[in-house]
Amino acid sequence: MTGLLICAALGIEARAVRRGLPAHLARVVVTGIGPRRAARAAAGLAWREAVAVVGFGGAAGRSLRPGDILVASEVRFRGRVHPCPSAPLLAGELADAGLPAQVGPLVTADHVVRGAERHRLAAEGAYGVDMETGPLARAAAGRPLAAVRVIVDTPEAPLLSLATLTRGVAARRTLAAVGPVLVRWAALLPEEVLS
């Protein structure tokens, strides 16, 4: 294994995932919120490692609840699909660590997705939505890619509510447990996909 690059939009997400990570095994960078900032951050990164995009996310439909983990099987962004073929491997590692995850499509939007739009994405098969993974997935083309989102909001539990703070604290704890699992995932990848 040649290492792991972990990208998170927020400082709080990056600090959570850094816990327990040996510095020589993973680089953690903060990209900023939204696709423009993520694209700008991507332009300044060297893409030589396996890549994991992590953080908080929203559920598109009713299959995910606050606190659940989504491992993207693919990332959909602006008409393109970026596959994540090692998603089942990562989901298995998370389950072994006591962190069961669902595997399914993740959509990157350029705004907070609400109401009817969220239901439309769910009808199109999306499990979750975020605002950063797409540009990072595009920049990481050819590298092993994982996208992990801890769900904070759902159609029934909207992002802009008083309960978001409580859900965010719980999601941060879950995210902290994900970091060491990402290192194990990267170590299990075949060496030829990392060269």
N, C-alpha and C positions, 0 to 999 in steps of 0.2 A: 504494500500500500504506500502511496506517495503522499497521503495526507487528506485533509478534509477542509473545505471552505464552507462555513456556515454563515448564511446571510439572514439578517433579521431587520425588519423595518424600524422598530423602536428600541431605544436603549434599554428599556425594562425587559424586553424579550431577549436581547443579547446578554444582559447580565444574568438572567435566569438560566439560559442554556449554557453559559460559561461555567456554571457551578460544577465542580468535579471533573472538569476537562483539563487534561494535561496540555499545556500551551504548545508543546512540540507536536501534538497529534491533530490539532484543529486550529484554524484561523477563524475568528468570529468578527464579522463586520456589520456595522449598522448602515443600512441603505437609505433610510428615510421613508416617509409614508408616500404611497402612490406610485403609479407607473413611471411618471417623469423622473422622480428622484431615484427610483430603482434603476431605470435605464442609465441615468447619469453615473450612479455608483458602479454599475456593470461595466461602463466604458473605462473606468479607472482600475479595474481588477485584472490580475493575471489569472487565467483559467487553466491551472495545471493539476488541480486536485478534483476529487469527487466533490459535488456541490449539494448542499442541503439548504433549502429555504424554509425557515421555521418562523412560527409566531402565532398570533391569535387570528381567528377567522370566523366567518359566519356560515351557518348552515343554509343551504338552498331550500331544502325540503324538511320533512318531518322525521327523517330517519336518524338525525344527529341531534343530541341535546347539549346544553351548555356543559363544558368539561370533557366532552368526548374528543377523541383524536381522529383526525382524518389524514390518511396518507394518500396522496394523489396518485392515481393510476395514470393520469395524464393531466397536463395543464393546457387549458384553452385560453387563447389570448388573441384578440383581433383577427379572428378567422383562421388562426393556425393552431395546430395541436402538437404539443411537445410531450411525447410518451415518457413514462417513468417505469421502465420494465422491471426494475428491482423493487417495486412497491410491495409485492407479497413477501419478499425477503425481509424488508424493513418492518412490515406489520407483524411478521412472525417474531422478530427480535423484540419488538415492543411488547407483544403478548407474553413472551418469556420473562420480561422484566415486570410483569404485572400491570402493563399499560395496554389493554386491548384497544385496537384501532380498527376503523372501517377503511376500506380501500375503495376509492371512486374518483370520478373526475372533479377537478378544481377549476373554477373559472376566475380569471383575473379581470376585474372591472376598473374603470378609471374614476369611480365614485362609490359611495356607500349604497349598496343595493337594498331596496326595501320593497315591501308589498307585492304588487302584481309582477314586478320584474323578477323578484326572487322566486315566485311560483312558476314563472315562465322558464327560468333556468332549471328548476327542479324537473319540470315536464320534459326538458331537453336532456335529462339524465345527469345533470350536475349534482354533486353532493354538497359542495361548499364553494364559497366565494372569498376572494381576498383582493388586494390592490397592488401587490408587488411581484408575485411569483412569475408572471408572464414575461416581462422584460429580462429577468434574470435567467429564466429557462432558455430564452432565445440566445442570450449571450453565452450560455454554458453548452450550447449545441456540441454534441460529440463527447461530452463528459458524462459520467454517471450522475444522475439527477434524482434527488428526493425532495418532496415538498410535504411538510408536516404542519398542519394547522390544528391548534387546540380551539375548539368552538367556544365562543363567548356569546354570540347572539344567534337567534333562530327566528323563524317567522312568528312564533308565539312569544318570544322573549327578545324584543327589539334592542338594538344597540343603544339608542338614546333613552335610557331609563335609569332610575336610581339603583336598580338591582345590578346594573352593569359593573359597578365597582366590586361588589361581592363576587360576581362571576369572574371578573378579571383577576382578582387575588387567587382564586382557586385555579384558574387557568395558568397563572404564573408558576404555581407549585408544580403543576403537571409538566409544564415546559421545562422546568429545572431537571426533572427526571428523564427527559428525552435526550439530553446532551450525550451522556455516556452510551446510550443505545445507538446514536448516530455514529459514534466512533467505531462501535462493534460492526455496524452495517458496512461502513467503508472498508474495514479490515477484511470483511468476507467477500468483497467484490473481486472477481478474477483480475489478476495483475494486468492482463492484456487490455482490459477496458480502461485502465488507468494510465497507460503509456501513451 
